Amino acid sequence: MEKNIAILMADLSGYTALTETHGAVAAADLIDRYIGIVESCLIGDCHLHERTGDEIMVISNSPDFLLATAIKIGKYTSSENNFLQVHGGLHYGKVLQRGNSYYGSAINLTSRIASRANAGSVWCSDEFVNALSDKSDFPLKSMGNQVFKNVSIEKEVFELCIENSESVYIDPVCRMLILDTNKATSHPTEHGKYFCSSECLGIYNAD
């Protein structure tokens, strides 16, 4: 039997660059940190359904719980020094559950919305926003109508605005967040450019 569920898909912006720069062990360590953050942010009946590479899928019967979870994930990851920005998609739609797997166009649309979102942001479908108990409680900004592959009509999407009051720099090589510049490697001549390590500074200068 098909049923409506709320779906969050999110992955790490710059994960490929980090893996190529720092290697598989560093990438695996980062994924462990990421999963730990996600699990600590789950609200209500939300649960981590699966992980594939750096992409996670969290589901819930409640769009409100899932949106609150997405906000926490965004805030926690953006407050982690030497971490990566998250981008993701939220959708509410009908799926078929068979065993421990979910099937249906809602899954595919969530993935496409997530891939469209910019680093550090989460985009929501209009179906998801309309399913919220009170959308005025959340910082949502319309991004207008968007065209998605294999979707016959344009769909309005909304950006979930997650504020981070800290000054944020991004390593231009491995894409990691630099929150504590005292622990970072600064560029000797380019003001305001910081790196997670002397290794990334060397790669940047070589390029």
C-alpha positions, 0 to 999 in steps of 0.5 A: 500500500502506498502512503504519504511520507516526508523525505529529506535527502542531503549530501556534503558539498565538496565531498569529492574535492575533499576526498581527492585532496585528503584521501579515503581515510579523511573522507571516511572520518568525515562521514562518521562525523556527519552520521553522528551529527544527523543522528543527534538532530533527529526529532520526533519519529524522524529516522535515518533510513539509508546512507549512500556515499555522502548522501543521507535519506531521512524520513518521517510521517511528519513534515514538521518534525522533518523540517525541524530536523533539517534545520538542526542538521544545517545549523550543526554542520555549519558550526563544525570547524573543518567540515563541509557545507550540506545541501539538500531537498525536502519533499512530501509525497506518496511512496510504496514501501516494500521491505526496507525500501521505498519506491515512487516518483516522490523519491526521485523528485526529492533527489532532484530537488536536493541536487539543485540546492546550493551549498549551505541550503535546503530546498523544499517542494511546494507539496512539503511546504503545504503539508506543514502545520504552520509554514509561517513558523519557518524561514522559507523563501520562494525560489520561483518555479523550477523545471525538473527532469521527468516532471511534466510541470514546473514546480515552485520550490522554497529555500530553507534559510539557516542563519549562521552568525559566525564568520565563515571561510571556505578552503578553496581547495578541499571546500572545508569550512574554516570557522576558527582562523587561529587554527587555519593556515592563512595565505601569505599574500591574499587577505581573507583566504584561509586553508585547513592545512599547509597541504591545501595552501601548497596545492592552491599555490601550485595551481 
